[in-house]
Amino acid sequence: MAKITKSSINCAGLIKHFEGLFLKAYLCPANVWTIGYGTTIYPNGTKVKDGDTCSEEQAIDYLRNDLAYFEAMVDAYTRDDVSQQQFDAMVSFCYNLGAKNLKDSTLLKVINANPTNYPEIQTQWLRWNKANGSELKGLTRRRKSEFHYYQTGQLKFDF
């Protein structure tokens, strides 16, 4: 199996579904200014701030830029034999939670020990459904969808 280093169109679809498109900056549940499809830092390195706006084309460019960063992080942190769907699911996870959270997680340790240890991976994956200490239904749905895709390669959003 060839080493996976780039996400697929399914990964972008998963991210777009759960992030939604916002052309005006808003405060996400973690209290971070966000725009487009979940962008928090522009390609030039500046943080999104209150009052910022973008076009749909810009939002797609931001998404591409963010994906390239998170693809590189997942590639750096994970073993070389993960499948496309596993890679994609981890990129979506990082896109939402940040690369450091994946890097420091028990989830990553479990995946790197055995990327098909589905019961333990599911347990660890589903732990990441909180913002500021409170469980969010949207994050629970996202984590279930990401794990389902990780395990089966099938996109499913209706959890």
C-alpha angles and dihedrals in degrees: 000000000000118000112261115227104154130059122239131235087264090064091053089047092052092049094045091049095054100033096045122200118284118177092187123058116256138177109256121215089269088058095249123135108247137179140178112004096348100306115161099169123040121230089258090060100253120128122246111255140190112288096026118137134185141183123246089254091054090048090055091049090050090049091052091049093048091047092054090054095047092044089056091049095049089046091052095047103041136068117264098245101065115127126244092258092048091049091047093050092051091049090053089049091051093044089059101036106025131256095266091060090056093043093053097039133111084223091068092047090053093047093048091049093051122347091200097054087113100171094055094038090052091050092051095041095053092052089075098077102107137094118195089352096305124111112240121204091216091055091047089053091047094050091048091049093047093049092045089053091045091055103035108020088232122121112229124168105172103090 
